[in-house]
Amino acid sequence: MHKLIVDIDPNSGFCFGVVYAIEMAEDMLEEQGYLYCLGDIVHNDEEVKRLEEKGLRIINHQQLEALHNETVLIRAHGEPPSTYELALKNNLRLVDASCPVVLKLQNRIKNSFDKGEQIYIYGKHGHAEVIGLLGQTNNQAVVFQDLNEISLQDLPPAITLYSQTTKSTDTFYKIKDQLQEAGVQVNANDTICRQVSNRDKELRDFAGQYDKIVFVSGTKSSNGKVLYGVCRDRNPNTYFISRPEELQPDWFSEGERVGICGATSTPMWLMQEVREQLLTY
């Protein structure tokens, strides 16, 4: 048995949008014993499992269409207008836990669209938040993950650029610069959540202080993949796990300092379980 020195990054864990959604879900579950939620409440299987045991029922949009006279939670990622229209039609009571940062972005995109602007969104295709943003434009905005997807010479002379809230600030500004260099007039709206984007620097600092890093995240979390990459760049001895059972004792040596951190969708209780497991080695 070898002893490790293990710390949890105090800045890791849920962002305020996720905390808000989970608190709302727990209040409703206590009140009525079950609650429908449109899509995974958070991109973390362990947290979803914990809430399902309390009565949370995850449904998709197809199942929502068949639902009537029930209460449904809208998660932090937000939803397109069509979801609210369906809720009215099916007499569904919506508990709206859309993140305030996402709602503000939805409103800004809708205003741009109403003014007839050519809207481009830097974001992940098919991501729940992006679907909600696209819905503000009757699905007419152009979504891209990488500038290579866009033919620069075919772009309109002026565009309005937005970003999914969890994207990298640095990449957003690089994209803006590249578009301007290509002769496009860009009205760039930096709508990236600072609680997420500031994590890059905080994690880099944290990862540099330890011999080994254990990064805890659900495999579905796009934010988790990005932040894991940030940690690994700073500290090559970084391991990605989703739950304590995936830890391997031979990754560590006696007396090593181990740092635990995670995505904005990783619950603190899960990182604490990982720490307890490491302290048994």
N, C-alpha and C positions, 0 to 999 in steps of 0.2 A: 504493500500500500504506500503510495506517495502523496504527500500533502501539497496542495496547490493554494495559491493566494488568488481569490476570485472576487472580482468587482462587477457590479452591473452599472452600465452607463446611465446616469440619472436623467439624461435628456432623451433616452429612448422610450418607446412605448407609444400609446395611442396619441394621435393629434386631437385637438379639441373637437373637430367635427365628428370623429368616431366616438369619442367619449360621450358626446351629446346624444348621438343615435342610440348607443347602447343603454344609456341611462333612461331614455324614453322607452326603449323596448322593455327594460326590466320593470319600470313602473306599470306599463300596460299588462305585462305578464302577471304581476302581483295582483292587479285589479281584476283581470278576467280569466287568468289561467292558461290562455293560449293567445297567440298573435301571428297573423300572416305577415311575412316580410318579402318584398319584391326583390329577389336576388339575394346573394350572400350579404349579410349585414356588414361584414368586414372580410377582407381577403385573408382570413386566417382560419383554417379548418378546426383547430383546437377550440378557439373562441366560439365558432359557430356551433360546434358540438355541445359546448357548455350551455349555450342559450337554448339549443334544441331540447336539451334535457329539462329545461324550465318551461317548455311549451312553445318555443318559436317554430313556426312552420314556414320554411323557405319555399317560395313559389316563383315560377317564371311568368313571362308576359302572356303566354298561351293559357296557363292555368288561371291567370287574373281575369281573362275574358269570360271564363266560366263561373267566376265567383260573384255572388250577389249578397247584399245586406250584411257585409262583414267589415271588420276593421283591418286595414292594411298599412304597414309601416313603409314609408319611402326612406331609403337609406341615405347616407351622407353624399353619395355620388350625384344625387338629383335625378330627375326624370324629364322626358320631353312633354310638351303640352298634350299630346295624344293620350298619355296615361291619365291625366286629370279629367279629360273628356270621357274616357271609358269609366272612370270612377263615378262620375255623375250619372251616366247611363245605367250602371249596375247598382246604384245606390250603395256605393262603398264609402265608408268613412276613412279618410286618409290621415294618418299620423305622419306629418311631414318633417322628417329629420334631415332634410337636405342641408348640407354644410352652408353657412352664410357666405363663405368665400365663393362657393360654386354658384349660389343663387345670384350673387352680385354679377358674376361673370355671365350667367345666362341673360340677365337683364341688359347688360352692355351689348352682348351679341345681338339680342332682339332689336335694340335701338339702332344699331348699325345696319341691320338687315332692313328695318323699316325705312331707313334713309336711302336704301338702294345701293349700299356699298358692296364691293366685291370682297367677300370674307374668306380668309384662309385660316385654318386652325392647325397649329402644331400639336399633334396628340396621337394617341394609340388607336388604330382602327378597331372598332368594335368595343372599345372600353365603355363601361356604363356611363361615366361622366361625359364622354365625347358624344354618345348617342343623345344624351340630354341637351348638349350644346347644339348639335346638328338640328335637333327638333325646333330650336328657336328660329331656324332659317328655312323651315319647310324642307329640310335635308338638302338645301342648295349650296351650303358652304363647302369648300374643298378641305378635306382632312389629309394631312400628310405626316408620316413619322420621320421622313428623311427627305431632304431637298432633291435627291436623285429621282424621286417619284414624280417630280414636276418638270415639265419642259419650260425652261426659263424664257425662251424666245416666244412662247405662246401665251405668256402671262399678260393680263391687262396692264395698261400703263400705271395704274394706281390700285393698290390693294390695302385692305385693313387686316392686320395680322393679330391673331389671338393665340393663347396657349392653354392647353389643359393645365389645371392648377398644380399638378405634381411633377411637371417636367423640369429639366435642368435650366436654370437661369442663364448660365454661360452659353449653352447650346442655342437658346432662344435668341440671344443677342448676336451670336455668330450667324444664325440664319438671316436675321434682319440685315446685317452687314453684307452678306453674300447677295441678297436680293437687291439691295441698293447699288452694289457694284455692277449688277447685271442691268442697271438702268431703270429699275422699277421704283416708283414712288411708294414708300411703305409707311402707313400709319400704324406703328407698332404699339400694341397694348400689353404691357407686362402684367399678366394676371396670375402670376405664379404665387402660390401660397408660401409666404416666408417661413412659416413653421416647418414646412417640408424642405424648402431650398436651403435654409440655414443649417440643416442637418448635415449637409456635405462637409462643411468646415468643422463642425463639432465632432463628427465621426472620425474625420482625418486626425484631429488632435487626439481623440480618445484611443484610436487604433495604434497610434505611435507610442503609447505609454506601456504596452504589454508585450510579453513574449508570444502569446497566442491570443487570437480573437475567435470567439464563438458568436456567429451572427445567426439570430433566430428569426425566421420569417416563414409565412405560408408560401407555397410554391406558386400560387396564383397572383401574388402581390407584385405589380410592376415596380412600385416604389421600392419593394424589398430587393428586387434584382439590381436596381440602380445603386442602392446604398451598400449592398454586399460588394459590388464592384469597387466602390469608393474605399471600403475597408481593406479589400484585398490589394488594391494599388498601394496603399500606405503600409500595409503589413501582409506580406505574402503568406504568413502562417495564419490565415483566416479560414475557418470552417463554416459551411452553411448547413444548418439543421432546421427542421420544422418542429421537432419535439425531443424531449430528453432522451428517449430510447435510441435516438440516432447517434448519440455521443459514443466515441470509442476511446477507452482508457489509454491505448497506445499512442494517441495523438499528443499526450502530455508527459512531461518529465517532472520529477520531484522538485519542489521549490519554485516552479514557474509561476509567473504572474499571468493570470488569464482574465481577459475582459469580455463581458457579455453585452451585446447590444442587439438592436433589432429595427424593424421597419416601423412606419407610423401605424401599421395595422397589427403590430405584435403586442399582445397584452403583457402587462408587467408581471402578472401571476405566473405566466409561462416562463419568463426569463428567471423568475425566482426558483421555479422547479428545476430549471437547467442548472442554476447555481448549486442547489441542494444536491443534485446528482454529482456534479463535479467535486464537491467537498467530500464525497465518499471515496474518491480515488486515492 
